[in-house]
Amino acid sequence: MKTKSWFVSAIIILALVLSGCTAQPAVTTPATTSTPVSQTSTSPPTVISGSTADLETTLESIFAQVSPSVVSIQVLIPPSLGNPGGGALGSGFIWDTQGNIVTNNHVIDGATRITVTFHDGTTVDGSLVGADADSDLAVVKVNPSEFQLQPVTVGDSTQLKVGQLAIAIGNPYGLQNTMSMGIVSGLGRLIPSDVNATGPGYSIPDVIQTDAAINPGNSGGVLLNDAGKVVGVPSQIESASGSSSGVGFCIPTAIVQQVVPSLISTGHYVHPYLGVTVVSLDPDLASAMNLPKSQRGALVETVTAGSPAEKAGIKASTTSVTINGQQVDVGGDVIVAYAGRPVKTSDDVVTFLARYGVVGQAVTLTVLRGGAQVNVQVTLEARPGP
């Protein structure tokens, strides 16, 4: 059976409907840029030994440390064409002491009311500060004077390695403060920013894959490393049933730390833009371009008219050849480095642009053109709407 990507929260009207990324509560319902105050931890990372007892102690400590920072988010969505409306549920986490709470865009998208429930059961109204559909991130604000807020500690997702411990805390199916554990199963995944989109759209790069159980309602919660630091935000799952199948996807903190401060200060985030479509260079494509079969890089297939890439003189593929019975275009520039960072696949271009790109920034792309290496300077612009 063909599987589908599901958002990790599910909309419910009279019963639980696993058709989207928000979850219906279970029968028992549960100005200036702000920077997380706890970006650095004052306590040393927890070290996991081989014994079960030590692992249990580690998990207990992480849960006690982080669960007060994780919240449940309930929204009211009015009826619309193709959507009967109703209540929806997701997760979020405290970003700073000013009352800013991070969640997924799809959790609050279209909501007319947002309420936030803290770990002790306190429920308050929240207001939308800003949202970015292209990174599936949003910020909700509560009145910080009503209680003492405990922000999360943010870790560095770029330092993750496959096989490391991964811990999720959220509110699956409305079951508040639920912890699950697994490993980092993969890195650098590319997922659609909107799995329900019918036309062309943008993808989210650099995504973390985990087998820690992520279910409807976990959306917007936290994925932690073994030091209890947030390294990702659960967003989607790959599943035919709508519940966890061991393939969950989390927005990395490398992107979160780019987007969230901008959402807090301006209400939106401007993504940098090149204006190319690229494909990973494989041995067949390399041979068709008279390059060594071992050559790696990202072949430029098309260049958008009026884009930064066109203005800089990046060359698109114009020659059509047949490879394995299919017509493909070759002959364009092959990007082999982005600002000095080696590019081995097309995903590398998207990832480096998201991690390091800034609108107005001049970036040097190293390309192979006619077999010769050329440096091309491109000035990044704001990404246009879909």
HELIX and SHEET records of a PDB file:
HELIX    1   1 THR A   52  VAL A   66  1                                  15    
HELIX    2   2 SER A   67  SER A   69  5                                   3    
HELIX    3   3 ASN A  105  ILE A  108  1                                   4    
HELIX    4   4 PRO A  144  GLU A  146  5                                   3    
HELIX    5   5 SER A  157  GLN A  159  5                                   3    
HELIX    6   6 PRO A  172  GLY A  174  5                                   3    
HELIX    7   7 THR A  253  THR A  266  1                                  14    
HELIX    8   8 PRO A  283  ALA A  288  1                                   6    
HELIX    9   9 PRO A  308  ALA A  312  1                                   5    
HELIX   10  10 SER A  346  TYR A  356  1                                  11    
SHEET    1   A 7 LYS A   4  PHE A   7  0                                        
SHEET    2   A 7 VAL A 230  SER A 239 -1                                        
SHEET    3   A 7 VAL A 222  LEU A 224 -1                                        
SHEET    4   A 7 LEU A 165  GLY A 170 -1                                        
SHEET    5   A 7 THR A 178  PRO A 192 -1                                        
SHEET    6   A 7 SER A 203  THR A 210 -1                                        
SHEET    7   A 7 GLY A 248  PRO A 252 -1                                        
SHEET    1   B 7 ILE A  11  ILE A  12  0                                        
SHEET    2   B 7 GLY A  86  ILE A  94 -1                                        
SHEET    3   B 7 VAL A  70  ILE A  77 -1                                        
SHEET    4   B 7 ARG A 113  THR A 117 -1                                        
SHEET    5   B 7 THR A 123  ASP A 132 -1                                        
SHEET    6   B 7 LEU A 137  LYS A 141 -1                                        
SHEET    7   B 7 ASN A 100  THR A 103 -1                                        
SHEET    1   C 2 PRO A 272  TYR A 273  0                                        
SHEET    2   C 2 GLU A 381  ALA A 382 -1                                        
SHEET    1   D 4 VAL A 276  SER A 280  0                                        
SHEET    2   D 4 ALA A 298  VAL A 303 -1                                        
SHEET    3   D 4 VAL A 334  TYR A 338 -1                                        
SHEET    4   D 4 ARG A 341  PRO A 342 -1                                        
SHEET    1   E 5 VAL A 276  SER A 280  0                                        
SHEET    2   E 5 ALA A 298  VAL A 303 -1                                        
SHEET    3   E 5 VAL A 334  TYR A 338 -1                                        
SHEET    4   E 5 ALA A 362  ARG A 369 -1                                        
SHEET    5   E 5 ALA A 372  THR A 379 -1                                        
SHEET    1   F 2 THR A 319  ILE A 323  0                                        
SHEET    2   F 2 GLN A 326  VAL A 330 -1                                        
END                                                                             
